[in-house]
Amino acid sequence: MSEIVIQAIDPSNEQALRLPNEAFESPGKLIVTKTEAGWQHEEILFESPESHLFPDENYQWDDINRSGFAVGAFEEKVCIGVAIFEKQWNHYLYLVDLKVSQTHKRQGISSKLLNKAIEMAKAQQLKGLSTIAQDNNLTANRFYLQYGFEIGGLNTKDYHFTNQRGKCDIYYYFDF
């Protein structure tokens, strides 16, 4: 296996922003509630995993660079993972997108991308990361919780007028 290099995306490697989305399976959903003790969650497993595919984006380096930055994971100069971030007014760095090629999943690449972003964010005096995951993307929710993110909110209305009605967004925060 070749060495994986994690680095900022700039004009010399901006083709990494075109890493296509791939179908993924989710084994269940995360149910989130707030009690007097704080945010609680439990997993509900599906009878059989659901398959999902997000539409491909058209990220442009100039646009990303105006409001944040992107980092990529490269193996022999081929992009195998990317994370895109936007600086927020509240001193958080918002994780817009995080994806790793199917052939390289479960190798710690997502964590390495976030680690690099944290290093870059601290250099810019930002105070934490934030992101959102759909409740029915259990794999993503498990990853954020395992990495150390905390649940900070739940939005039950984002998809109300879409074909994804009934889904919820879970808001995550990771303070430095």
Secondary structure as UniProt FT lines:
FT   STRAND          4..8
FT   TURN            11..13
FT   HELIX           14..18
FT   STRAND          24..35
FT   TURN            36..37
FT   STRAND          38..52
FT   HELIX           61..67
FT   STRAND          68..75
FT   TURN            76..77
FT   STRAND          78..87
FT   TURN            89..90
FT   STRAND          92..100
FT   HELIX           102..104
FT   TURN            105..106
FT   HELIX           109..123
FT   TURN            124..125
FT   STRAND          128..134
FT   TURN            135..136
FT   HELIX           138..147
FT   STRAND          150..155
FT   TURN            158..161
FT   TURN            163..166
FT   STRAND          169..175
//
